[in-house]
Amino acid sequence: MKIEMIYWLMIILGVILLSTSISNSFYKVTIGKYLQLNIYFEAILRVFLFFLSIIVIFVGLYFESLF
């Protein structure tokens, strides 16, 4: 695999993080199974995952535009 194609992995990781933060069923399968948080910390975690995923997607798109 070429190093120039690493941006696709970043975009895919961002999409997975985005679906984790938005989808309740995907959240329960991936994170909710391992972490038992109260509703406030869960909301903070989901908002953090949402913004992190948006940043990761845009960084991947930026790297794509460079190559």
C-alpha beads as a LAMMPS data file, in Angstrom:
LAMMPS data file: protein, C-alpha beads

67 atoms
66 bonds

1 atom types
1 bond types

-500.0 500.0 xlo xhi
-500.0 500.0 ylo yhi
-500.0 500.0 zlo zhi

Masses

1 110.0

Atoms # bond

1 1 1 0.000 0.000 0.000
2 1 1 1.349 3.375 -0.908
3 1 1 1.742 6.004 1.762
4 1 1 -0.186 8.432 -0.463
5 1 1 -3.359 6.400 0.047
6 1 1 -3.359 6.778 3.836
7 1 1 -5.986 9.527 3.574
8 1 1 -8.594 6.904 2.677
9 1 1 -7.981 5.214 6.016
10 1 1 -8.393 8.564 7.768
11 1 1 -11.679 9.223 5.984
12 1 1 -12.977 5.722 6.786
13 1 1 -11.949 6.113 10.444
14 1 1 -13.744 9.456 10.540
15 1 1 -16.909 7.923 9.101
16 1 1 -16.790 5.104 11.666
17 1 1 -16.362 7.617 14.487
18 1 1 -19.188 9.717 13.065
19 1 1 -21.537 6.747 12.907
20 1 1 -20.555 5.842 16.469
21 1 1 -21.472 9.285 17.716
22 1 1 -24.771 9.500 15.803
23 1 1 -26.178 5.963 15.730
24 1 1 -27.459 4.666 19.046
25 1 1 -27.358 1.002 18.057
26 1 1 -23.796 1.218 16.702
27 1 1 -22.748 3.078 19.860
28 1 1 -24.185 0.340 22.077
29 1 1 -22.394 -2.375 20.108
30 1 1 -18.987 -0.691 20.024
31 1 1 -18.598 1.537 23.093
32 1 1 -21.656 0.982 25.243
33 1 1 -20.750 -2.660 25.710
34 1 1 -17.450 -1.755 27.352
35 1 1 -18.203 1.538 29.116
36 1 1 -21.095 2.086 31.472
37 1 1 -21.430 5.859 31.789
38 1 1 -24.180 8.024 33.142
39 1 1 -26.170 10.078 30.665
40 1 1 -24.158 13.304 31.054
41 1 1 -20.775 11.708 30.388
42 1 1 -22.258 9.701 27.534
43 1 1 -23.572 12.894 25.921
44 1 1 -20.196 14.604 26.361
45 1 1 -18.442 11.579 24.846
46 1 1 -20.772 11.540 21.855
47 1 1 -20.328 15.260 21.203
48 1 1 -16.544 14.834 21.494
49 1 1 -16.624 11.884 19.071
50 1 1 -18.750 13.903 16.668
51 1 1 -16.334 16.838 16.514
52 1 1 -13.316 14.530 16.437
53 1 1 -14.775 12.614 13.497
54 1 1 -15.494 15.821 11.571
55 1 1 -11.884 16.938 12.129
56 1 1 -10.493 13.541 11.056
57 1 1 -12.628 13.532 7.892
58 1 1 -11.549 17.035 6.921
59 1 1 -7.879 16.266 7.593
60 1 1 -8.226 13.204 5.358
61 1 1 -9.814 15.329 2.649
62 1 1 -7.022 17.870 3.022
63 1 1 -4.394 15.159 2.596
64 1 1 -6.291 13.904 -0.442
65 1 1 -6.152 17.338 -2.012
66 1 1 -2.380 17.491 -1.502
67 1 1 -1.680 14.319 -3.507

Bonds

1 1 1 2
2 1 2 3
3 1 3 4
4 1 4 5
5 1 5 6
6 1 6 7
7 1 7 8
8 1 8 9
9 1 9 10
10 1 10 11
11 1 11 12
12 1 12 13
13 1 13 14
14 1 14 15
15 1 15 16
16 1 16 17
17 1 17 18
18 1 18 19
19 1 19 20
20 1 20 21
21 1 21 22
22 1 22 23
23 1 23 24
24 1 24 25
25 1 25 26
26 1 26 27
27 1 27 28
28 1 28 29
29 1 29 30
30 1 30 31
31 1 31 32
32 1 32 33
33 1 33 34
34 1 34 35
35 1 35 36
36 1 36 37
37 1 37 38
38 1 38 39
39 1 39 40
40 1 40 41
41 1 41 42
42 1 42 43
43 1 43 44
44 1 44 45
45 1 45 46
46 1 46 47
47 1 47 48
48 1 48 49
49 1 49 50
50 1 50 51
51 1 51 52
52 1 52 53
53 1 53 54
54 1 54 55
55 1 55 56
56 1 56 57
57 1 57 58
58 1 58 59
59 1 59 60
60 1 60 61
61 1 61 62
62 1 62 63
63 1 63 64
64 1 64 65
65 1 65 66
66 1 66 67
